[in-house]
Amino acid sequence: MVEGIEDPALENERTPRPFDGQLNSARVYDYLLGGKDNLEIDRGMAHEMLSRAPELKTLVWFARGFLRKSIELAADAGVRQFIDLGSGIPISPNVHEVAREIEPSARVVYVDYDPVVVAHCEALLTKPSGVAAMLGDIRRPQDIIDQLSDRALIDFDEPVAISLIGVLHYVMDHEHPAEVVAAFRDRLAPGSYLAISHGSSDSDPEILRVLTGTDNSSAQVDFRSAAQIEKFLAGFELLEPGVVPVQEWLRPDLPETRMVMLGAIGRKP
C-alpha cells in the first residue's frame, strides 16, 4: 500500500485547505514557538493545552533542540543532504542554517503538505542555492521520493538525513505510518540518518483528553508507546540513548514534562 497509500481518509477534512479557518497543527506549533503565523482557533487550542500543561512551551523548544542535535550529528558524520518532512512554518534556526554551520554546501529540502506552509518556506528559506521547498504529503511517500529524484533535489545514491519531527503522530494507524517510514528507509543509501520525535501515549491523561478536541482536523493526533515508535526504526541502527524524551538527548538535568515527546535517531547500516 506504500506506492500511494490510497485511502479516502487522505482526502477528508484532515488535509489542510488554505484559508479555511480550521484548526491547523503547523499554526498551533508556530504559536507555541512564539511565531505570528497563526489564527484565533489555533491560539485557542494552544491556550487550552497550556492551561493543563504550562511547561508545553518549554517542551516545544526541547523538540527544536532535538531537531538541531539530530542535524548536527548527521552533518558531523559527513552527511551533506537533508530532508525536513513536515517542516512546518519556518522558525530560526532552520535545518539549512544548522547544517551549513558545519557544511556550507549542504543541500536541504523542506517538505510539507500545507500549501500555506510551503509558501512561507519558499518566501523565507529558499533564497540560498541548494535550499528548496516542496509540497508533499508524507502519507504518499513514493510521490515525495519521485519528486525529489525527478527534480534532482536529492541524490539518493548518497547518504541523506531525514527529519520527521513531531509529524508521525499526525498519521493515523490506518494511514500506515510504519509503511511510510519503510518507503523512505528502503530508498536511502547506507550511512543515512532518520530522526523522529513523536508524542508518547504515556503523557499525562489530562493532556491526552485535551488532544481529543483535535479529532477530524489536520491537528488530530495518535500518540504511541516507545515500543511502537522503536518499530518505526526497523532497519536502522538505533543510536544511544534510544527512544527517550527529547530533553534526554540534550542534557541530563532538564526537567520532565507531563506531555512526553519521545525522540529517536537511527542510522542505516
Salt bridges, closest charged atoms under 4 A:
GLU11 OE2 - ARG140 NH2 2.46
ASP37 OD1 - HIS120 NE2 3.84
ASP42 OD2 - ARG27 NE 2.45
GLU48 OE2 - ARG52 NH2 3.98
GLU55 OE2 - ARG258 NE 3.78
GLU72 OE2 - ARG68 NE 3.00
GLU101 OE1 - ARG68 NH2 2.71
GLU103 OE1 - ARG80 NE 3.06
ASP137 OD2 - ARG139 NH2 2.81
ASP173 OD1 - ARG224 NH2 2.91
GLU175 OE1 - ARG14 NH2 2.50
GLU175 OE2 - ARG139 NH1 2.83
GLU179 OE2 - HIS176 ND1 3.89
ASP186 OD1 - ARG185 NE 2.98
ASP204 OD2 - ARG258 NH1 3.99
GLU206 OE2 - ARG52 NH1 3.72
GLU206 OE1 - ARG258 NH1 3.88
ASP222 OD2 - ARG224 NH2 3.61
GLU237 OE1 - ARG267 NH1 3.92
ASP253 OD1 - ARG251 NE 2.85
